[in-house]
């Protein structure tokens, strides 16, 4: 195994672990809220056993809260399932909008923790490329992580996935602090290694305050 392969392999494991830890944290939050609602239901039952009338509105509110958390958990688990299956095939046709959507879902907790707003634009129609989904998600996460570090005072990142030429762009825009002296190096070794493995071009454009990742469509796709 060469150094580049080692970087990609270790980086991929770290990426999977980071996302798995975040997903498990979110599931624990959901369970904590459901447990809290269960405790409130027990209190209501306890009071009813002692002759106090049951408030239907309060029961309805608790029921609605539990249903909301079940929907939240279902969304989290759906994203986790899609993420887990991203390693199934090293070359598969995917829709760039779906990749961007999954990236946002997986990164939601990190985005919220850093106080950033992610504005996502969608292409007019499906844009398919043939690539390795897991490695692409890893690269896009590294781009997003960098973008959150240089987003500037507006705290809003624009993410666009769109068709261009014979492939597709992923663009992260409104990165006003890209030219700051304290801005981290980008692309660094991990981004460069992933870009080479995916045959992707990673462009850093301080003038436009954006970074772009271009993936050409496979000729035999």
N, C-alpha and C positions, 0 to 999 in steps of 0.2 A: 504493500500500500504506500503510495507517495504522500507527500505532505498535504497536497491539495485534497486528496481523497480523505485523509485523516481529519482535516479541518471540516469538510462537509459532513462526515460521519458523526464526529463529536458534536458539531454544531446542530445537526439534525436531532440528536438525542437530547441535547439541552433545550432545543425549541419544543420538542414533544413534551418534555418534562415540565417546562414552564407553562405551557397551555393546559396540560393535564392538571397541574396544581391549581391553576386559576379556575378551571371548570369544577374541580372538587370543592373549592372554596365557595363558589356560587351555589352549588347543590347544598352545601351545609347551611348557607344562609336561607335557602328556601325551606329546608327541613326545620330550621330554628323558628321561622315564622309560622309554619304549620303547627309545630309543637306549642307555640305560644297561643295560637287560636284554639288548639285542643284543650289547653289549660283553662281558657276562658269558658269553653263549652262545659267543662267539668264544674266550674263555679256556678254556671247557670243551672245545671242539673242539681247541684247541691242546694241551691236556694229554692228551687222548685220543690224539692223533697220536703222542705220546711214551710211550704205553703205560700211562698212568694210567687206572684204571677210571672209567667214567661213573656218577655218582650219580643214579639215576632220580628220587629224591625232590627233588633240587635242580632237575632239569629240569622236573619237574611244577610246582614252585613258580614258576619263571621263566615257564612257559607260562601259569599262572594269573594272574600279574601282568600279562602282556601282554594277556590277555583282559579283565582288569578295566579296563585303560586304554582298550582298544577300546570297551568299553561306555560308559565315561566320555566318550570323544570322540563317540560316537554320540548320547549325551544332549545334549551341548553343541551339536552341529551341528543336532539336531532343534529345540532352543530357538532357535538362530540362524535357522533356516528359518522358524519360526513368527513370530519377531520381524520378519524381512524382509517377510513377507507381511502384516504388520499394517498396512502402508501401501497395500495393494491397493485397498481400498474405503473411502470416507469415511463410509459408513453401512451397517452390516451387523449382523446379529443374532449375539451372542456369549454364551457362558456365563460368568458372573462368576467361577465357581470356576476355570475354565481361564485366565482373565486373571490371577487371583491366583497360580495355579501358575506361569505364565510369568514373572510379576514376580519371584517367589522364585528361579526358576532363573537369570534374568538377573542378579539382584542378589547371588547366593550369595557371590561373591568379595568384594564390598564389605562384606557382612554379617560374613563371617569376619574380614576385616582390622580391623574395628572392634570385634571381640569381643562381638558381639550375638547373641542367640538369637531366632529368629523362630518363634513358635508359631502355626501356621495352622489355623484352624477352617473346616470345610466345611458348607454348608447341607445339609439333608436330601435335597434333590433338585436338579435343574437349575434355574437361575435365568437366564433370557435377557433381555438388554436390547439395544436397537439403538443403536449409537454408532460412533465412529471409533476402532478399537482402538489405533492408534499413539498418538494424542493422549491417550487414556485411560491407556495404559501410561506415557507421559511424566508425566502428572499424578500417578499413583500412585507413580512413582519419586520425585518431588519430595516427596510425603507421607512416603514411607519414609525418605528422606534426612533430613528434618526429625525424624521419629520417632527415628532413631538418635542425633540430637544431643540429644534431651531424654528419653531412655529412663530415666535415673536409675540408681541403684546396682544395681538388680536385673538390668539388662542383658537383659531379656526383653521383646520386643514381641509383643503379640497382634494377629493380623490375621484379621479375619472378613469374608467376603463373603456377604451374606445378602439375602433378599427382604424388602421392606418396602413396604406400601401398593401403589402402582402402579409401583414401580421396585425399586432395589436400593441397599443401603449397602455401602460398603467402610469398615470401622472399624479404626483403629490404636489399640490400647489399652495400658495400663500405662506411660504416659508421665509418670512422676512429676515430672520436672523442667520441665514445661511452664510452671509459674508462676514459675520462677526468673528473677531480673533479667537474667541472661546469656542467656536463651533467645532464639534468633533470631526475627525477625519472621515470622509465618505467619498467613494466606497472604500471600506477597509478590506482586510484580507478575506474575511468570511463572505462579504458581499461579492467581492471579485471572484472568489472560487465558485460560488453558486452561479454567478452570472456566466462564467465560462462553461460550467457543467450544463447549464440550460441553453447555451448558445444565445444568451440574452445580452443586450447592450444596456448599460447603466449610465445615464447621463445626468450630471449635476450642473444646473444652470442658475448661478446666483443672480444673474441679471433678471431672469424671469421669476426668480424665487420659487423654483420648483426642481424636482428630480423626476426623471422618467425612466421607465424600464420598458424596453422594446423587445418583443418576442416575434420572430419571423415564423410564418406558417410553414410547417413541414411540407416539403414538396410532394411527399408520398401520402399526405393526409387525405 
